[in-house]
């Protein structure tokens, strides 16, 4: 079977059509990824904003707990002094 010029032309047309199809799929794929990335960026920005608020609240709570711990320590120190004074007074 001899290859004719018509067969070569038809093969070139098929190859060109397949190449254009692959390029079109590639463009659609890139466009989809770009769209999804933009949507993800909005979501990530929202999550970052929430995390920032949570960190601020956590820092405020941590400061409050440190303050409470200090107050409890002071109360325990004063209570120990009162107990020591009462022991001394009770022994007399």
VOZA-791607 format. One record per atom (N, C-alpha, C, O): residue number from 1; atom name; x, y, z. Coordinates in steps of 0.1 Angstrom, whole numbers, plus 5000, padded with zeros to 4 digits. Example, Ala and Ser with C-alpha at 12.3 -4.5 7.8 and 13.67 -1.06 7.14 Angstrom:
<1; N; <5132; 4943; 5078>>;
<1; CA; <5123; 4955; 5078>>;
<1; C; <5132; 4967; 5078>>;
<1; O; <5142; 4967; 5085>>;
<2; N; <5128; 4978; 5071>>;
<2; CA; <5137; 4989; 5071>>;
<2; C; <5129; 5000; 5079>>;
<2; O; <5134; 5011; 5080>>;
END
This chain:
<1; N; <5008; 4988; 5000>>;
<1; CA; <5000; 5000; 5000>>;
<1; C; <5009; 5012; 5000>>;
<1; O; <5017; 5014; 5009>>;
<2; N; <5007; 5020; 4991>>;
<2; CA; <5015; 5032; 4989>>;
<2; C; <5009; 5044; 4996>>;
<2; O; <4997; 5046; 4996>>;
<3; N; <5017; 5052; 5002>>;
<3; CA; <5012; 5064; 5009>>;
<3; C; <5011; 5075; 4998>>;
<3; O; <5021; 5078; 4991>>;
<4; N; <4999; 5081; 4998>>;
<4; CA; <4998; 5092; 4988>>;
<4; C; <4998; 5105; 4995>>;
<4; O; <4998; 5106; 5008>>;
<5; N; <4998; 5115; 4987>>;
<5; CA; <4999; 5129; 4993>>;
<5; C; <4986; 5132; 5000>>;
<5; O; <4986; 5139; 5010>>;
<6; N; <4974; 5126; 4996>>;
<6; CA; <4962; 5128; 5003>>;
<6; C; <4962; 5122; 5017>>;
<6; O; <4957; 5128; 5026>>;
<7; N; <4968; 5110; 5018>>;
<7; CA; <4969; 5104; 5031>>;
<7; C; <4978; 5112; 5040>>;
<7; O; <4974; 5114; 5052>>;
<8; N; <4989; 5118; 5035>>;
<8; CA; <4997; 5127; 5044>>;
<8; C; <4990; 5139; 5048>>;
<8; O; <4991; 5143; 5060>>;
<9; N; <4982; 5145; 5039>>;
<9; CA; <4974; 5157; 5042>>;
<9; C; <4964; 5154; 5053>>;
<9; O; <4962; 5161; 5062>>;
<10; N; <4957; 5143; 5051>>;
<10; CA; <4947; 5138; 5061>>;
<10; C; <4953; 5136; 5075>>;
<10; O; <4947; 5140; 5085>>;
<11; N; <4964; 5130; 5075>>;
<11; CA; <4972; 5127; 5087>>;
<11; C; <4976; 5140; 5094>>;
<11; O; <4975; 5141; 5106>>;
<12; N; <4980; 5150; 5086>>;
<12; CA; <4984; 5163; 5092>>;
<12; C; <4972; 5170; 5098>>;
<12; O; <4973; 5176; 5108>>;
<13; N; <4960; 5169; 5091>>;
<13; CA; <4948; 5175; 5096>>;
<13; C; <4944; 5169; 5109>>;
<13; O; <4940; 5176; 5118>>;
<14; N; <4945; 5155; 5110>>;
<14; CA; <4941; 5148; 5122>>;
<14; C; <4950; 5152; 5133>>;
<14; O; <4946; 5155; 5145>>;
<15; N; <4963; 5153; 5130>>;
<15; CA; <4973; 5157; 5141>>;
<15; C; <4971; 5171; 5145>>;
<15; O; <4972; 5174; 5157>>;
<16; N; <4968; 5180; 5136>>;
<16; CA; <4965; 5194; 5140>>;
<16; C; <4953; 5195; 5148>>;
<16; O; <4952; 5202; 5158>>;
<17; N; <4942; 5188; 5145>>;
<17; CA; <4930; 5188; 5152>>;
<17; C; <4932; 5182; 5166>>;
<17; O; <4927; 5188; 5176>>;
<18; N; <4940; 5172; 5167>>;
<18; CA; <4943; 5166; 5180>>;
<18; C; <4951; 5176; 5189>>;
<18; O; <4948; 5177; 5201>>;
<19; N; <4961; 5182; 5183>>;
<19; CA; <4969; 5192; 5190>>;
<19; C; <4961; 5204; 5194>>;
<19; O; <4962; 5208; 5206>>;
<20; N; <4951; 5209; 5186>>;
<20; CA; <4943; 5220; 5190>>;
<20; C; <4934; 5216; 5202>>;
<20; O; <4931; 5224; 5211>>;
<21; N; <4929; 5203; 5201>>;
<21; CA; <4921; 5198; 5212>>;
<21; C; <4928; 5197; 5225>>;
<21; O; <4923; 5201; 5236>>;
<22; N; <4941; 5193; 5225>>;
<22; CA; <4949; 5192; 5237>>;
<22; C; <4952; 5206; 5242>>;
<22; O; <4952; 5208; 5254>>;
<23; N; <4955; 5215; 5233>>;
<23; CA; <4958; 5229; 5237>>;
<23; C; <4945; 5235; 5244>>;
<23; O; <4946; 5242; 5254>>;
<24; N; <4934; 5233; 5238>>;
<24; CA; <4921; 5238; 5243>>;
<24; C; <4919; 5232; 5257>>;
<24; O; <4915; 5240; 5266>>;
<25; N; <4921; 5219; 5259>>;
<25; CA; <4920; 5213; 5272>>;
<25; C; <4929; 5219; 5282>>;
<25; O; <4926; 5221; 5294>>;
<26; N; <4941; 5222; 5278>>;
<26; CA; <4952; 5228; 5286>>;
<26; C; <4947; 5242; 5291>>;
<26; O; <4949; 5246; 5302>>;
<27; N; <4942; 5250; 5281>>;
<27; CA; <4937; 5263; 5285>>;
<27; C; <4926; 5263; 5295>>;
<27; O; <4925; 5270; 5304>>;
<28; N; <4916; 5254; 5293>>;
<28; CA; <4905; 5252; 5302>>;
<28; C; <4910; 5247; 5316>>;
<28; O; <4905; 5252; 5326>>;
<29; N; <4920; 5239; 5316>>;
<29; CA; <4926; 5234; 5329>>;
<29; C; <4932; 5245; 5336>>;
<29; O; <4930; 5247; 5348>>;
<30; N; <4940; 5254; 5329>>;
<30; CA; <4947; 5265; 5335>>;
<30; C; <4936; 5275; 5340>>;
<30; O; <4938; 5281; 5351>>;
<31; N; <4926; 5278; 5332>>;
<31; CA; <4916; 5287; 5337>>;
<31; C; <4908; 5282; 5349>>;
<31; O; <4905; 5290; 5358>>;
<32; N; <4906; 5269; 5349>>;
<32; CA; <4899; 5263; 5361>>;
<32; C; <4908; 5264; 5374>>;
<32; O; <4903; 5268; 5384>>;
<33; N; <4921; 5261; 5372>>;
<33; CA; <4930; 5263; 5383>>;
<33; C; <4931; 5277; 5388>>;
<33; O; <4931; 5279; 5400>>;
<34; N; <4931; 5286; 5379>>;
<34; CA; <4932; 5301; 5383>>;
<34; C; <4919; 5304; 5391>>;
<34; O; <4920; 5312; 5401>>;
<35; N; <4908; 5300; 5386>>;
<35; CA; <4895; 5303; 5393>>;
<35; C; <4895; 5297; 5407>>;
<35; O; <4891; 5304; 5416>>;
<36; N; <4899; 5284; 5408>>;
<36; CA; <4899; 5278; 5421>>;
<36; C; <4909; 5284; 5430>>;
<36; O; <4906; 5285; 5442>>;
<37; N; <4920; 5288; 5425>>;
<37; CA; <4930; 5295; 5433>>;
<37; C; <4925; 5308; 5439>>;
<37; O; <4927; 5311; 5450>>;
<38; N; <4917; 5315; 5431>>;
<38; CA; <4911; 5328; 5435>>;
<38; C; <4901; 5325; 5446>>;
<38; O; <4901; 5332; 5456>>;
<39; N; <4893; 5315; 5444>>;
<39; CA; <4883; 5311; 5455>>;
<39; C; <4890; 5306; 5467>>;
<39; O; <4886; 5310; 5479>>;
<40; N; <4901; 5299; 5466>>;
<40; CA; <4909; 5294; 5477>>;
<40; C; <4915; 5306; 5485>>;
<40; O; <4916; 5306; 5497>>;
<41; N; <4920; 5316; 5477>>;
<41; CA; <4926; 5327; 5483>>;
<41; C; <4916; 5335; 5492>>;
<41; O; <4920; 5339; 5503>>;
<42; N; <4904; 5336; 5488>>;
<42; CA; <4894; 5343; 5496>>;
<42; C; <4891; 5335; 5509>>;
<42; O; <4890; 5340; 5520>>;
<43; N; <4891; 5321; 5507>>;
<43; CA; <4888; 5313; 5519>>;
<43; C; <4900; 5313; 5528>>;
<43; O; <4898; 5315; 5540>>;
<44; N; <4913; 5313; 5523>>;
<44; CA; <4924; 5314; 5531>>;
<44; C; <4925; 5327; 5538>>;
<44; O; <4929; 5327; 5550>>;
<45; N; <4922; 5338; 5531>>;
<45; CA; <4922; 5351; 5538>>;
<45; C; <4912; 5351; 5549>>;
<45; O; <4915; 5357; 5560>>;
<46; N; <4900; 5345; 5548>>;
<46; CA; <4890; 5345; 5558>>;
<46; C; <4895; 5337; 5570>>;
<46; O; <4894; 5341; 5582>>;
<47; N; <4902; 5325; 5567>>;
<47; CA; <4907; 5317; 5578>>;
<47; C; <4918; 5325; 5585>>;
<47; O; <4919; 5324; 5598>>;
<48; N; <4927; 5331; 5578>>;
<48; CA; <4938; 5339; 5584>>;
<48; C; <4932; 5350; 5593>>;
<48; O; <4937; 5352; 5604>>;
<49; N; <4921; 5356; 5589>>;
<49; CA; <4915; 5367; 5597>>;
<49; C; <4910; 5361; 5610>>;
<49; O; <4911; 5367; 5621>>;
<50; N; <4903; 5349; 5609>>;
<50; CA; <4897; 5343; 5621>>;
<50; C; <4909; 5339; 5630>>;
<50; O; <4908; 5340; 5642>>;
<51; N; <4919; 5333; 5625>>;
<51; CA; <4931; 5329; 5633>>;
<51; C; <4937; 5341; 5640>>;
<51; O; <4941; 5340; 5652>>;
<52; N; <4938; 5352; 5633>>;
<52; CA; <4944; 5364; 5640>>;
<52; C; <4935; 5368; 5651>>;
<52; O; <4940; 5372; 5662>>;
<53; N; <4922; 5368; 5649>>;
<53; CA; <4913; 5372; 5660>>;
<53; C; <4914; 5362; 5672>>;
<53; O; <4914; 5366; 5684>>;
<54; N; <4915; 5349; 5669>>;
<54; CA; <4917; 5339; 5679>>;
<54; C; <4930; 5341; 5687>>;
<54; O; <4930; 5339; 5699>>;
<55; N; <4940; 5344; 5680>>;
<55; CA; <4953; 5347; 5687>>;
<55; C; <4952; 5359; 5696>>;
<55; O; <4958; 5358; 5707>>;
<56; N; <4945; 5369; 5692>>;
<56; CA; <4944; 5381; 5700>>;
<56; C; <4936; 5377; 5713>>;
<56; O; <4940; 5381; 5724>>;
<57; N; <4925; 5370; 5711>>;
<57; CA; <4917; 5365; 5722>>;
<57; C; <4925; 5357; 5732>>;
<57; O; <4924; 5358; 5744>>;
<58; N; <4933; 5347; 5726>>;
<58; CA; <4941; 5338; 5734>>;
<58; C; <4952; 5346; 5742>>;
<58; O; <4954; 5343; 5753>>;
<59; N; <4958; 5356; 5736>>;
<59; CA; <4968; 5364; 5743>>;
<59; C; <4961; 5372; 5754>>;
<59; O; <4967; 5373; 5765>>;
<60; N; <4949; 5377; 5752>>;
<60; CA; <4942; 5384; 5763>>;
<60; C; <4939; 5374; 5774>>;
<60; O; <4940; 5377; 5786>>;
<61; N; <4934; 5362; 5771>>;
<61; CA; <4931; 5352; 5781>>;
<61; C; <4944; 5348; 5789>>;
<61; O; <4944; 5346; 5801>>;
<62; N; <4955; 5346; 5781>>;
<62; CA; <4968; 5343; 5788>>;
<62; C; <4972; 5354; 5798>>;
<62; O; <4977; 5351; 5809>>;
<63; N; <4971; 5366; 5794>>;
<63; CA; <4974; 5377; 5802>>;
<63; C; <4965; 5377; 5815>>;
<63; O; <4970; 5379; 5826>>;
<64; N; <4952; 5374; 5813>>;
<64; CA; <4943; 5374; 5824>>;
<64; C; <4947; 5362; 5834>>;
<64; O; <4946; 5364; 5846>>;
<65; N; <4950; 5351; 5828>>;
<65; CA; <4954; 5339; 5836>>;
<65; C; <4967; 5342; 5844>>;
<65; O; <4968; 5338; 5856>>;
<66; N; <4976; 5349; 5838>>;
<66; CA; <4989; 5352; 5845>>;
<66; C; <4986; 5361; 5857>>;
<66; O; <4991; 5360; 5868>>;
<67; N; <4977; 5371; 5854>>;
<67; CA; <4973; 5380; 5865>>;
<67; C; <4966; 5373; 5876>>;
<67; O; <4968; 5375; 5888>>;
<68; N; <4957; 5364; 5872>>;
<68; CA; <4950; 5356; 5883>>;
<68; C; <4959; 5347; 5891>>;
<68; O; <4958; 5346; 5903>>;
<69; N; <4969; 5341; 5884>>;
<69; CA; <4979; 5333; 5891>>;
<69; C; <4987; 5341; 5901>>;
<69; O; <4989; 5337; 5912>>;
<70; N; <4990; 5353; 5897>>;
<70; CA; <4997; 5362; 5906>>;
<70; C; <4989; 5366; 5918>>;
<70; O; <4994; 5366; 5929>>;
<71; N; <4976; 5369; 5915>>;
<71; CA; <4967; 5372; 5926>>;
<71; C; <4965; 5360; 5936>>;
<71; O; <4965; 5362; 5948>>;
<72; N; <4964; 5348; 5930>>;
<72; CA; <4962; 5336; 5939>>;
<72; C; <4975; 5334; 5947>>;
<72; O; <4974; 5330; 5959>>;
<73; N; <4987; 5336; 5941>>;
<73; CA; <4999; 5335; 5948>>;
<73; C; <5000; 5345; 5959>>;
<73; O; <5004; 5341; 5970>>;
<74; N; <4996; 5357; 5957>>;
<74; CA; <4996; 5367; 5967>>;
<74; C; <4986; 5363; 5979>>;
<74; O; <4990; 5365; 5990>>;
<75; N; <4974; 5358; 5975>>;
<75; CA; <4965; 5354; 5985>>;
<75; C; <4970; 5343; 5994>>;
<75; O; <4969; 5342; 6006>>;
<76; N; <4977; 5333; 5987>>;
<76; CA; <4983; 5322; 5994>>;
<76; C; <4994; 5326; 6004>>;
<76; O; <4995; 5321; 6015>>;
<77; N; <5001; 5336; 5999>>;
<77; CA; <5012; 5341; 6008>>;
<77; C; <5006; 5348; 6020>>;
<77; O; <5010; 5346; 6031>>;
<78; N; <4996; 5356; 6018>>;
<78; CA; <4989; 5363; 6029>>;
<78; C; <4982; 5353; 6038>>;
<78; O; <4983; 5354; 6051>>;
<79; N; <4976; 5343; 6032>>;
<79; CA; <4969; 5332; 6040>>;
<79; C; <4979; 5325; 6049>>;
<79; O; <4977; 5322; 6061>>;
<80; N; <4991; 5322; 6043>>;
<80; CA; <5002; 5315; 6051>>;
<80; C; <5006; 5324; 6063>>;
<80; O; <5009; 5318; 6073>>;
<81; N; <5007; 5337; 6060>>;
<81; CA; <5011; 5346; 6071>>;
<81; C; <5000; 5346; 6082>>;
<81; O; <5004; 5345; 6094>>;
<82; N; <4988; 5346; 6078>>;
<82; CA; <4977; 5346; 6088>>;
<82; C; <4977; 5333; 6096>>;
<82; O; <4975; 5333; 6108>>;
<83; N; <4978; 5322; 6089>>;
<83; CA; <4979; 5309; 6095>>;
<83; C; <4991; 5308; 6105>>;
<83; O; <4989; 5303; 6116>>;
<84; N; <5002; 5313; 6101>>;
<84; CA; <5014; 5313; 6110>>;
<84; C; <5011; 5322; 6122>>;
<84; O; <5015; 5319; 6133>>;
<85; N; <5005; 5334; 6120>>;
<85; CA; <5001; 5342; 6131>>;
<85; C; <4991; 5336; 6141>>;
<85; O; <4993; 5337; 6153>>;
<86; N; <4982; 5329; 6135>>;
<86; CA; <4972; 5322; 6144>>;
<86; C; <4978; 5311; 6151>>;
<86; O; <4974; 5309; 6163>>;
<87; N; <4987; 5304; 6146>>;
<87; CA; <4994; 5293; 6153>>;
<87; C; <5002; 5299; 6164>>;
<87; O; <5002; 5293; 6175>>;
<88; N; <5009; 5310; 6161>>;
<88; CA; <5017; 5316; 6172>>;
<88; C; <5008; 5321; 6183>>;
<88; O; <5011; 5319; 6195>>;
<89; N; <4997; 5327; 6179>>;
<89; CA; <4987; 5333; 6189>>;
<89; C; <4980; 5322; 6197>>;
<89; O; <4977; 5323; 6208>>;
<90; N; <4977; 5311; 6190>>;
<90; CA; <4971; 5299; 6196>>;
<90; C; <4979; 5292; 6206>>;
<90; O; <4974; 5287; 6216>>;
<91; N; <4992; 5293; 6205>>;
<91; CA; <5002; 5286; 6214>>;
<91; C; <5003; 5294; 6227>>;
<91; O; <5006; 5288; 6237>>;
<92; N; <5000; 5306; 6227>>;
<92; CA; <5002; 5314; 6239>>;
<92; C; <4991; 5312; 6249>>;
<92; O; <4992; 5318; 6260>>;
END
